[in-house]
Amino acid sequence: MFVCTACGRKFSLEEHHQRCPICNEPLQLENMKGKRRDGNVWERYRDFYSIPLSMDYSLGEGDTPIIRVDMYGNEFYLKNETLNPTWSFKDRGTFVAINRAIQMGFDRIGVVSTGNMAASVAAYGAHAGLDTIVLVSENILNEKISQLLPYGAKILKVKGDYGELYFKSLKIGKTRKIYFMNSDDPFRIEGYKTIAYELAEKVDVDYVFVPTSSGGLFRGVYKGFLELKESGTIDKIPEMVAVQAKGCSPICSAYPSGKIGRFKNASTIAHAIENPYPPSGNAVLRILKKNGWKCIAVEEDEIIKAQEELAYKGIFVQPASATTLAVLKKLNLKNSRIALILTGSGLKTKSIEYSKTIPLCDIEELEDCEVFK
């Protein structure tokens, strides 16, 4: 059954719903219980999915590494989602949503995305042989467009409010029979919850920091931990922190009032989490309020510095991913075990701009060059 995250009404899985038809808040699937088995993450937790998942539509997503790092008086773990097939966590949700689309008889799929999810849906749509439509902002970076072109998806730049585009696409999807598997689609949430499963298998953490845009990833990770606790696999759910950039922080800004409004003049280097009107914003706020958890926003210079520091640890991430380390540096969490979800690769966006000059040396004078001294 679908369950509304706001009013609690339930709807049959035999119908195609993406938001509550009564209150228009996000839907999710009922929590599942089960036991861990063998195989990849989809096989190990097959009891926890409401629909059967065919590996024919998989590109090898999930089971990403967890890297231990000791810094700032804490033991923390980097959940490296950059190693998914299209270099971001979005592949987990796309895999489940593709299964749902095919089971429901759709031969056309679509997505509204600034980049990561667009590349993911284009790749998985091509693999499954589905006609794929990608709606992007008119200001999308050329680097992100270049990630879409090889897959053969139909790409359309849309002028206007990006937050409104999410809702308009769902209406078009109903009239044109296109499954728009946008950011917080209920079946995307089912894919994202596998991050919690994988974390719980390897580490017992006190905190999980989640870069938060639409709110789908935050909801998914929370749902995963909740299902594990209800199944008796874990004793407690780690404290989850929603992380945003101050230049676009609608959830953090709305925390005192408890209701999402449109964030004005949004602008941040962390483009992957630059959503001024997150469709799951209220759902995330309800989770935060219920558990007494925090939403924390960081400045642009803090994000850039954190991106550099993660690169010095051997992992090049998008600025949106680096927000998690930026938050860790702001908080005084001594002797805590913390998981940072690194959502996407730095190769998917503009690189850090360095002022350092790279020296040039003649091969005949190589041994005397400064780098060897």
KACORLIN-V131950 format. One record per helix or strand. SS is the DSSP state (H for helix, E for strand). FROM is the first residue (numbers start at 1). TO is the last residue. If there is no record, write none. Layout:
BEGIN
ss:from:to
SS:FROM:TO
SS:FROM:TO
END
This chain:
BEGIN
ss:from:to
E:2:4
E:10:11
E:19:19
E:26:29
H:41:44
H:46:48
H:55:57
E:66:71
E:74:80
H:81:83
E:88:88
H:90:103
E:108:112
H:116:128
E:131:137
H:142:149
E:154:158
H:162:176
E:179:180
H:186:192
H:194:202
E:207:211
H:216:230
E:239:245
E:248:248
H:250:254
H:271:273
H:281:291
E:295:298
H:300:312
E:317:317
H:319:330
E:337:342
E:344:345
H:346:348
H:363:368
H:370:372
END
